[in-house]
Amino acid sequence: MLVYPSSIDLSSGTLRYLTTRLRARQRETGTRWRRLPAGRQALLALAHLRCGDTYARLAAGFGI
């Protein structure tokens, strides 16, 4: 179970897979920087998809 401000019933393998894909995509496109590292971006996306939290709640939970 992954935890941000609440819990998400997903495997850590899912988080690792999405993190790896995000990092590869950022390298391909030459992304210079992001407010959150790839691992936190992946967790935010999974939290949104799994829990349906609003963008405001997610932003507050992730400190952005």
C-alpha positions as CSV (number, residue, x, y, z in Angstrom):
1,M,0.0,0.0,0.0
2,L,1.4,3.4,-0.9
3,V,0.8,6.5,1.2
4,Y,0.6,10.2,0.4
5,P,-1.7,12.1,2.7
6,S,-4.1,9.1,2.5
7,S,-3.6,5.5,1.5
8,I,-3.8,4.1,-2.0
9,D,-4.3,0.4,-2.6
10,L,-1.6,-0.1,-5.2
11,S,1.6,-2.0,-5.4
12,S,5.0,-0.4,-5.2
13,G,5.8,-2.2,-8.5
14,T,3.2,0.0,-10.1
15,L,4.8,3.1,-8.7
16,R,8.2,2.0,-9.8
17,Y,7.0,1.2,-13.3
18,L,5.4,4.6,-13.8
19,T,8.4,6.4,-12.3
20,T,10.7,4.6,-14.7
21,R,8.5,5.5,-17.6
22,L,8.3,9.2,-16.5
23,R,12.1,9.5,-16.2
24,A,12.6,7.9,-19.7
25,R,10.1,10.3,-21.2
26,Q,11.7,13.3,-19.5
27,R,15.1,12.3,-20.9
28,E,13.6,11.9,-24.4
29,T,12.0,15.3,-24.4
30,G,14.9,17.0,-22.6
31,T,12.8,18.3,-19.7
32,R,14.8,20.7,-17.7
33,W,13.1,20.6,-14.3
34,R,9.8,19.9,-12.6
35,R,8.4,21.0,-9.2
36,L,8.2,17.3,-8.2
37,P,10.7,14.5,-8.9
38,A,9.5,11.7,-11.1
39,G,8.6,9.4,-8.2
40,R,6.3,12.0,-6.6
41,Q,4.8,12.8,-10.0
42,A,3.9,9.2,-10.5
43,L,2.4,9.0,-7.0
44,L,0.3,12.1,-7.7
45,A,-1.0,10.7,-11.0
46,L,-1.8,7.3,-9.4
47,A,-3.6,9.1,-6.5
48,H,-5.7,11.1,-8.9
49,L,-6.6,8.1,-11.0
50,R,-7.2,5.7,-8.1
51,C,-9.0,8.0,-5.6
52,G,-10.4,10.8,-7.9
53,D,-9.1,13.5,-5.6
54,T,-9.5,17.1,-6.8
55,Y,-6.5,18.9,-8.1
56,A,-6.7,21.3,-5.1
57,R,-6.6,18.4,-2.6
58,L,-3.7,16.8,-4.5
59,A,-1.8,20.0,-4.7
60,A,-2.2,20.6,-0.9
61,G,-1.2,17.0,-0.1
62,F,1.9,17.2,-2.3
63,G,2.9,20.7,-1.2
64,I,2.6,22.3,-4.6
